Amino acid sequence: MGEKQQQLGKLPIEIEDKIPTPEEVFKIKKIGIKERLAVLYGSALIALGVSVGSGEFLLGPAQSIRYGLILAWLVPIGAFLQAIYIYSWAKLTIATGETPITLMFRIAAWAGWLGALGVLVGNIWGGWAYNSAVALAGGVLKKVPGPEDVAVVGIAGASLLILTFVILSLGRRIARTLEIFNWIDLGFIFISFIVLAIILIPANIWGELASGLVSFRIPSDIDPVLLAAWWGYTGLATGLNYYAVAWFKDKGFGMSALTGYIPALIGGKRIEVSAWGKIFKLTPENLKVYRRWSHLALEEILVIFFIGAIIGMLLPMTLAYAIAKGFGLTLTWNIPMWLALALENIWGPVGFWWGIFVAVFVLFKTQLGIVDAVVRNISDAAWKFENIRRFFRNDIRYLYYLIAVIYLAWASLAFVATAPGVLILISANMANAAAIWGIPFLIYLNYKMPKELRLHWSLVLLNIVFMAMCLYFMSLSIGRVLGLI
């Protein structure tokens, strides 16, 4: 091992003299509120954009329509523990410039591939594509699509898949394109939900929400599979949340500024993306800059993701409970149409189309983010191998877009698969299963880091609590499937 390297896990890592400052990376003189909103914030925004989707718009309303708001207390707990989990991985990425997938390869090759394939398997079912297609097809048909409308749903879905590829192809860097899209999309969604909540939710329902936030109870007759799925998608994707940290890496947080990013196909240029990361010398000045980066990441995760995830789950749940009961809505087919049907009942065609637009904006945004997350993490894993880098002429764009085409083609098969809601239940429960490796890997890697860069013991403890809760809900789901509950 050379003088400029040190051992990190099973592999060496290159040592740099200096960690770049936020001002150097973003080419700004200071980081105030304006700079945070215009330049710094983005990674947690993309994570929030993915999170406010199937869980918040489908599983949450399905829960509240059936059981009321008694489970509201789990929302802030789930959002907080997920924020801590994302932040814990982000600190390792800031220190090394490596995504969680790359860091897992430092445990062993099988661990890296398990992390990457976990992201793929957890999102391979296509429920995100199917549900966005159902919402769009519902607008075209002006009714709830059913099995007899599979052709229309398929055409709508194919159109959205093509649009997904087009959006991911534009801009200088893909993550920046996603940031801009999510600012617009989330702005429309949150404004819609807030306005609708103020107008349509009566005082007694707000009172039930307040009671649910402190109920600390789970209904005895609740469907364990639905409960586990809802927990899995409260926030982002529980144990799979490590995939969100790839956006902090692409943004250039900490040492990530020295390891490259994935450029877009149209508008981007070839960027040298390192297969491995770099770590900095443990000088007082470098540690000070590292702590600044960590504080900025925590701030963004709490302000954008944590608060946004709570609002994004509780408002649709409460709104659905207030206006969509008695519509015969189920996860099997028609839950993506709950808002359109409810608003049509109140305001006619104007309400119907408002609900359709919100549903499509919510679900397509999630589709866009999931496709990028899966393709990004699989590309990251494959980029570790020199033969692959050589085959793609050291231009990661070729690999990224090849995997994107294959993945989108696979997603199109969802349109002839089982009902859309069933696919979401499977994916959400897979997210809980990822805690089995995601959190132990995190803890192992944390203690392989230099002492000065390790997580505080309280963060480790909270991650263990998070894992225990994910495994508890997963066991309930498995117990029901096996007929034990």
N, C-alpha and C positions, 0 to 999 in steps of 0.2 A: 504494500500500500504506500503510495507516494505521500510526500509531505502535505500536499493539498487535498488529501482525502482523509476521511475517518469512517469507521464502521457504524452503520445504522441498521440494526436488524441483521439479516443475513447478507446484506450487500453494502459496498462502500458508497459514500456520497461525497461529492466535490465540495470543498470549502472555499467560500468567497471572503474577501477582506471586509466587505461592507454589505449591509442590507439597505436597499434603496428606500428613501423616505416617500411618504404619500405625495408630497409636493413634487418630487422628482418624477415619480411614475405618471402622475396625472397632469404634469406641466402647468401647475398653478402656484400662486404665491402664498395662498392661505386656504384653509378648509373651514369655511363658515357654512351657514345654512344654505345659501345659494349654491355653493360648490358641492355640498352634500347631495342636494336634489338634482343638480344638473350633471354632475360628473361622478361622484362617489357611489351613491346608492344605485343598485341595479341587480346585484346577485341575489339578495334576499327578495327583491321585487319579482324576479323570475320564479323563485321558489314559491312565493305567495301566489303568483299567477297559476302555477300548476296546482297548488293546494286548493284554491277556491274553484273547485270543479266537481268531480264525481261525488266526493264525500259531502261537500257543502250543499250542492244543488240537488243531489239524488238521495244519498243515504241519510243525510240529516233530516230532510223533509219527510222521507219515508218513515223514519223513526218517530218524529213528532206527530205525524198524522195518526199513527197507530197508538202511541204511548204517551202523548203529551210532552211536556217540557221537563219531566222529572230527571232526565239525564244531562241537563244543562251543566251541572257541576263538573262533569268530566271534560268539558271543552277547554276551560282555562288550564286545567291540569295537563291535558294532552298537549296543548299548544306550547306550554312552558317547557315540558320535558323534551319535546321535539326541538325547541329552540336551543336548549342546552346541548343536545346531541349534535346538532348542526354546528354550533359554536365550537364544541370540543374538537371535531374533525377540522374545522376551519383553522384553529390554532396550529395544528400540525402542518396544514398546507401553507400557512403563512411562514412557518419556520423553514420549510423544505422546498417550497415551490412544486410539490407533487400533489396530485389528486389522491383521495383516499384509495382508489383502485391501485395506483402506482405504489402507494405506501404498503398496501396489502401484499404486493409482490416481495416486499422486504421480509415478510414472515415466511413465505414459500410460494413457489409458482402456483400450486394448487389453491392457495388462499387468494391470490390475485384473480385467478380465473373464477373462483367461487363468488368473489365480490362482483365481478363483471357480469357473470351469468345470472347471478341473483337479480340484478337490475333488469336483465333481459327477460328472465322467466316471470318476474313479478309484473311485467308490463306487456307480455306477449299475447295476452288474451284478446286484445282489441276492443275491450269494452268502451274505452275512451273514444275510439273511432265510431263505434256503433251508436253510442248515445248522442254524439253530436250530429250524426246522420239522421237519427230519429227526430231530433228537434228541427232540423232543417226540412226534412221531408214532411213533418207535421205542418209547417208553414205553407209548403207547396200544395199539400192536399187539403189544407184548411180543416183538418181533423186529426184524431189520434191515429198514427200508423199502426197497423197490425200485421200479422204474418202474411196476409194477402197482399200487402204493399211492399214486399221485399224488393221488388225491382226498383221502385221509386227510392226506397231507402238506400239501395246499392248505388244508384246514380248520384244521390246526394252525398253519400259517403265518399265515392270516388272523386267527386269534385272537391271535397274538403281535403282529401289526401293530396291531390295535385296542388291545391293552394298551399298546403303545409310545405311541400317541397319548394315551391316558388319563394315563399317568405324566407325559408331557411337558406336560400341561395343568394339573397340580396344583402348589400351592405359591406362594410369593411371587415368587421368581425361578427360572427354569428350571434354571439352573446349580446352585443350592442343592439343588433336588430331586435332581439327578443325583449330587451329592456324597453325600447321605444314602443314596441307593440303592446307590452303589458301596461305601460303608463296610460295609454289610450284606452285599452280594453278594460282594465281594472277601474279606471276613472268612471267609465260609463256604467259598469256593473255596480260599484259601490254607491254611486249617486242614485241609481235606480232603486236599489234595495233600501237605502235610507229614506228616500222620498216615499216609497210605497209603505215602508214601516210606519212612518209618521202619519200617513193618511189612513191606513187600513187596519192597523193593530189597535184594538180598544184597550182601555186602561186595565181591565181585569186580566187580559192576556199578558200584559207587561208584568202584572202582579204574579202570575203563574211562572213567568220566566225568572223573576227575582226569587221566588220560592224554590224553583228548580236548581238555581245556582248554589243553594245551601242545603239541598235535600239529602245529598250523600246516600242516595238509595238507587237500586236497580230493580225495575219491576220483575216480579217473580215469574210472570208469564212471557217474558221477552224472548224473542227468537235469538239463540246464542250466535248463530251464524251472522245474522244481521248486526247484532251488537258488536261482534268482533270486527266485522268489516267496517262499521262506522268508526270504531276506535282506530282502526288501521288508517283510515283516511280523514281523521280529525286532525287538521294541520296538513302535513304533506303526506308522507308514506311511512310512518313509524321507523322500523328497522332499516328500510331502504333509503332513509334520508341522507345517507352519506353521498348519494349521487348528486345532491344539490351543491355540494362544496366545489364541484368541478367548475361552477360558474364563478366562484371567488378566485379560483386559479386562473380562469380565462380573463378575468378582470385585471389581474396583475397585482393582487394583494401580496405584500411582502416579497419573499424570494420568488414568487410566481412571475414577477415582472422580468425575471432573467431566464425563464424557461419557455416562453412563447405561448401563442394562443392559436385557436383554430379560425382561420380567415374564411370569409364567405366565398362562394364560387363566382358570383358576379359582383364586382366592386372591391373584392379583396385581392391580395397579392400573396405570393408564396412566402411563408414565414417558417423560419427554422424552429421547429418544436422539439425540445429536448426529450429524449426518451426517459431521462431520469432528472432528478432535481438537484438543488444546491442548498447548502446550509451556510450560515455566516459564523465568523469568529465571535466567540462569546465575550466581546468587550463591553464595558459599561455603556458606551454610546450605541452600539448595535442592539443591546438588550432594551434600551430606552425606546429606540425606534420600533423594535418588535412589539413592545407593549402598546405603543401607539396604534399599530396596525390591529392588534388584538382588540383594543378598546373600540376602534372604529367598526370592526366586524361585529362585535357584540352589540354595539349601538344600533347598527343597521338591522341585525336579526331581531332585536327586541322591538324597535320602532316600527319596522315594516312587516316582518314575518309574524312575530308573536301577537301584536295587537291586531294586525290584519286578519290573522287566522281565527281569532276569537270572534271578531265582528263578522267575518265571512261565513262562519258556521252558525252563529246564534241568530243572525237576522233572517236568513232563509228558513231555518227551522221554525222560528216564531211566526214568520209570515205564513208559511204553509199551514201551521197549526191553526192560525186565525182565519184563513180564507179558503183552504183546500180540503177541509174535512168533508166526507160524504160524497166525494167524487169517484169513489171506487178505484183509486189510484194504487197500483202495485209496482214493484220493482221489475216485474216480468217484462212489461212493454211500455206502459204509458207514463211512468214517473217523470221522464224528461219534459212532459207537457204540462206539469202541474201548475206552473205559474200562468201559462197561456190560457189554460182552461178556466182557472180561477178569475183572472182579470177579464176574460171574455164574459163571464157570468156577471161581472160588475159593470163593465164599461163597453161591452160589445166588441166589434171588430178592432177598434183602436186598442183596447186592452189585450186582445188576443195577439196582435202583432207586437205589442210591447213585450209581452211574455215570450214570444218566439225569439225576438232579437236578443233578449237577455239570456235565454237558454243557449242560443247558438254562440254568443260571445263568451259565456262561461265555459261551455264544453269544448269549443274549438281552441280556446286559449290553453286549456289543459292538454288537449291533443298535441298542440304545437310544442309545448314544453316537454312533454313525455317523449316525443319522438327525438328531440334534440338530446335529452338526458340519456336515453338508451344508446343512441348512435355515438354520442360523445364518449360515454364510458366504455363501450365496446372498442371504439377506436383507440382510446387511451391504453387499454389492455394489450391490444394487438401491436401498438407502436413500440412496445418493449423489445420486439424481436427485430434484429438487424436485417434479416432476410426480407421482412415485410417492408421496412423502411426503404431498403434498396429497390424492391419491386415497384413501389409507388414513387420512386425518384425523390425520396425524402420530402415529399409534399403531402402532408396529412389530409389535404382537401380531397384528393382522389379516393383515399380510404373512407373518409367520412361520408362522402356522397354515394359511394358504392353501397356501403352498409345502409344508408338512408333509403335508397331505392329498394333494396331487398326487404328491409323492415316494413316499408309502406306497402309493398306488394303483399307481404304476409298479412298485414293488418286488414287488407281488403277481404281476406277470407272470413273475417268476423261477420260480414254481412250475410253469409249463408250458414252461420253457426247458430248457437242457441240464443235465447232471448238476451237483449242488451244488459238488463239488470243483473242477470246471472253472471255474466262476464265480469262486471264490476265487483260483485261479491267475491269471486275467485281472486282477482287482483289485489283487493284490499286485504284479504286474509293472508296472501303471500307476503305482503308488507310486514305483517307481524312476525312471520317466520324468519325474516331477515335479521331480527334482533338476536337470533341464536348465534350468528357469526359476527354481525356488525359491531356489537358492543364488546365482546371478548377481544376481537381484533383491535379495536380502539384502545382498550386498556393495555393490551400487550405492547402495542407500538408506543404508547405513552411512556411506558417504563423503559423503553429502549432509547428514548430521547435523552439528551443531556439534562441533568438535574434542573438547570435554570429554565428549561423550556417545557417542563412537565406540567400537566394539569393540576390545579389545586385539588386536594383530596375531596372537597365538597362536590366538585364536578364529577369526579369518579363515582362517588356515592349516588348522585342523582342519576347517572347513566345506568347504574346497577338497578335502581328503583324502576327506571324506565323499562329496562329489559324484563324485569319481573312482571310488570303490568302487561307488556306485550305478550309474554308467554302465558299469562293467566287467561287473557282473552282468546288467544289462539287455542288453548286447551279446551275452552268452552265450545268453540266452533268445531274442533275435531271430535269432541265428545258427542255433539249432536249428530254429526255426519256418521259416526260409528254406532249411533243408537244408544250411547251410554248415558245421555242426559235427556 
